[in-house]
Structures are given as C-alpha cells and as structure tokens.
C-alpha cells in the first residue's frame, strides 16, 4: 500500500504537470511512462540496497556472536544467565536454562542472536523479494493517472486522470487505515488531499511555465 501511494502521488504530479504545460498527449504519455519506470526502478534499487545492507549487517553481528561463543563460552553463558535473571527467573533456574541452551552450538547461536541482538538468524531479510515488491507496487500506483492518456487525449484525458487518481487515492487511503489504525474516512480523505494538492501544484506550475518556457 505504501508503494502504491508513492507511485500514485508521484506520477499524478508528473502527469498533471506535463498536461498543464502541453496539450500533446504523446508528451504526457512519454513523461508518465518515464516517471513510472524511473520511479519503480529507483524504488526497487533503493529497497534492494537497503535490505542487502541490513542483511549483511545482521550476518556480521551473528558471525561476531558465533566467534564469541567459540572463544569464550563461559562468558557467553554468564551473559545468558544474567539476561534470564533480569527477566525474572531465579538464579538457579536461569543457569539451568542457559546451560541447556549453550549445550548445542547452533542453539546457543540462535539463542544469543535472538535474546541479545534481537535477530532471527533464519530471517535476515530478502533483498530481491523486497525490490520486486517495491517495483510492482510503485508501478501499479503510477499507472493509474497515466491510464486515460493511453486511450484518449486533451482535456478529456486530463479530467479522467484526475478522477481516476482521486478514486485511487481514496481507496489507497482507506486500505492504509488497516495498518495505521485510523478511521478509514480520515485516512482516505488525507490521502486524497495530499494527492490533490500535489497534482494541483504541478498542474498550475506546468500551465504557468508551459513547454515554450522550458529551456
């Protein structure tokens, strides 16, 4: 939903800005497609790099923890005992549980990673999956305001783009309320106002400058 929201607002602004500057539908389509693919690839690349860096950081921390367990198991045992004690276990029970966890190297590593680092060693991130998801969701949102210009032109296409973008904004905003916990009407109206403001500003700027004013 957040990726769709980004694509919708971004390309609505771009498409309406170009539509305000020129009546040539071909130019609007070109700009809209450039915005769709450029934005989608940018989002995907950013998400991939971010997730890859996070995954590499987690793996590095886990490897450091692995070496510590191999080199100083007694120190790691004491850390685990102290951790369990701070969570309310009696000292004897805390030591018993910690010893059980430390008895197997893999279990010890997983336990320390989760308890000390807050990392699940089996799930350190999926960069490719995140990148594909970002690409697709941004592209879906960006396609909405571009759709009318693929089949129509002029004022009719512009008005249709405004209508489609508005309805899409209301739907996306309403669905976002499922994640934010806000009232659906508040979330939908907020999304609509943001999208409308962005589109109106760029359309106004495009109309004021025009294609002839560029360059």
Beta strands, then each sheet from edge to edge (+ up, - down):
end
